[in-house]
C-alpha cells in the first residue's frame, strides 16, 4: 500500500479518517474498512512511540553511566 509508513503520515491519515467519520462522509460499505485501517494505524503509532521512548531512555541511561 505505502512505501514506508511514518508516524507523521499515519497520524495524518488517522486525522483524515476521523474527519470523515465526524462529518458522516463514510457510507456503511466503507465504514468497517476505514475503522480497521484506523486500528492498524493507531497500533503502528503506539508501537513507534514505545520504541522511541525505549531508544531515548537507553541514550539517556548511557549518558549518565
Residue frames as qw, qx, qy, qz and C-alpha x, y, z in Angstrom:
[[0.000, 0.887, 0.462, 0.000, 0.00, 0.00, 0.00],
 [0.015, -0.987, 0.158, -0.005, 2.61, 2.54, 1.04],
 [0.624, 0.536, -0.478, 0.308, 6.37, 2.51, 0.53],
 [0.462, -0.030, -0.650, 0.603, 7.25, 3.25, 4.14],
 [0.375, -0.796, -0.407, -0.246, 4.77, 4.31, 6.77],
 [0.295, 0.263, -0.424, 0.815, 5.97, 7.05, 9.10],
 [0.137, -0.459, -0.677, 0.559, 4.49, 8.28, 12.34],
 [0.123, 0.363, -0.002, -0.924, 3.65, 11.60, 10.71],
 [0.348, 0.037, -0.638, -0.686, 1.91, 10.05, 7.70],
 [0.297, -0.320, -0.898, 0.063, 0.00, 7.62, 9.95],
 [0.052, -0.468, -0.507, 0.722, -1.22, 10.49, 12.15],
 [0.223, 0.265, -0.252, -0.904, -2.26, 12.50, 9.10],
 [0.363, -0.113, -0.810, -0.446, -4.23, 9.54, 7.77],
 [0.221, -0.407, -0.807, 0.366, -5.87, 8.98, 11.17],
 [0.058, 0.416, 0.233, -0.877, -6.86, 12.66, 11.32],
 [0.301, 0.133, -0.519, -0.789, -8.29, 12.46, 7.82],
 [0.358, -0.237, -0.886, -0.174, -10.32, 9.36, 8.66],
 [0.136, -0.431, -0.656, 0.604, -11.59, 10.88, 11.90],
 [0.175, 0.307, -0.055, -0.934, -12.72, 13.96, 9.99],
 [0.374, -0.038, -0.719, -0.584, -14.64, 11.76, 7.52],
 [0.317, -0.353, -0.864, 0.171, -16.29, 9.97, 10.44],
 [0.060, -0.412, -0.433, 0.799, -17.18, 13.21, 12.22],
 [0.282, 0.315, -0.199, -0.884, -18.70, 14.65, 9.07],
 [0.701, 0.249, 0.606, -0.283, -20.61, 11.43, 8.31],
 [0.436, 0.656, -0.390, -0.476, -18.93, 11.20, 4.92],
 [0.007, 0.252, -0.960, -0.120, -18.45, 7.43, 5.03],
 [0.761, -0.071, -0.259, -0.590, -21.14, 5.12, 3.85],
 [0.845, -0.332, 0.341, -0.245, -21.84, 1.82, 5.59],
 [0.938, 0.317, -0.056, 0.129, -19.87, -0.09, 2.96],
 [0.455, 0.638, -0.367, 0.501, -16.69, 1.90, 3.73],
 [0.480, -0.748, 0.206, -0.409, -17.11, 2.23, 7.49],
 [0.936, -0.316, 0.146, 0.051, -15.80, -1.17, 8.55],
 [0.797, 0.368, -0.021, 0.478, -12.81, -0.95, 6.23],
 [0.149, 0.760, -0.174, 0.608, -11.85, 2.53, 7.43],
 [0.635, -0.682, 0.210, -0.296, -12.23, 1.66, 11.11],
 [0.963, -0.103, 0.095, 0.231, -10.00, -1.39, 10.61],
 [0.589, 0.554, -0.083, 0.583, -7.43, 0.81, 8.86],
 [0.208, -0.812, 0.202, -0.507, -7.53, 3.27, 11.76],
 [0.861, -0.481, 0.152, -0.061, -6.91, 0.42, 14.20],
 [0.875, 0.186, 0.022, 0.447, -3.82, -0.61, 12.22],
 [0.301, 0.703, -0.101, 0.637, -2.57, 2.97, 12.14],
 [0.498, -0.763, 0.166, -0.377, -3.16, 3.53, 15.86],
 [0.939, -0.286, 0.119, 0.147, -1.29, 0.31, 16.68],
 [0.707, 0.429, -0.027, 0.562, 1.59, 1.41, 14.43],
 [0.004, 0.791, -0.142, 0.596, 1.76, 4.80, 16.19],
 [0.731, -0.636, 0.149, -0.197, 1.66, 3.25, 19.66],
 [0.943, -0.040, 0.077, 0.323, 4.46, 0.86, 18.71],
 [0.508, 0.597, -0.054, 0.618, 6.53, 3.66, 17.19],
 [0.275, -0.812, 0.162, -0.488, 6.12, 5.79, 20.33],
 [0.876, -0.462, 0.138, -0.016, 7.06, 2.87, 22.57],
 [0.860, 0.181, 0.037, 0.475, 10.20, 2.11, 20.54],
 [0.257, 0.730, -0.088, 0.627, 11.18, 5.78, 20.51],
 [0.543, -0.759, 0.150, -0.325, 10.72, 6.02, 24.28],
 [0.938, -0.252, 0.118, 0.206, 12.94, 2.97, 24.76],
 [0.682, 0.445, 0.001, 0.580, 15.60, 4.43, 22.45],
 [0.040, -0.809, 0.127, -0.572, 15.59, 7.76, 24.28],
 [0.742, -0.631, 0.152, -0.167, 15.76, 6.06, 27.68],
 [0.930, -0.012, 0.070, 0.360, 18.70, 3.94, 26.51],
 [0.457, 0.612, -0.068, 0.642, 20.56, 7.00, 25.25],
 [0.318, -0.798, 0.152, -0.488, 19.90, 8.89, 28.49],
 [0.898, -0.428, 0.106, 0.016, 20.99, 5.87, 30.50],
 [0.842, 0.205, 0.007, 0.499, 24.24, 5.57, 28.55],
 [0.192, 0.752, -0.105, 0.621, 24.97, 9.27, 29.06],
 [0.505, -0.736, 0.191, -0.409, 24.55, 9.07, 32.84],
 [0.967, -0.218, -0.016, 0.127, 26.70, 5.95, 33.26]]
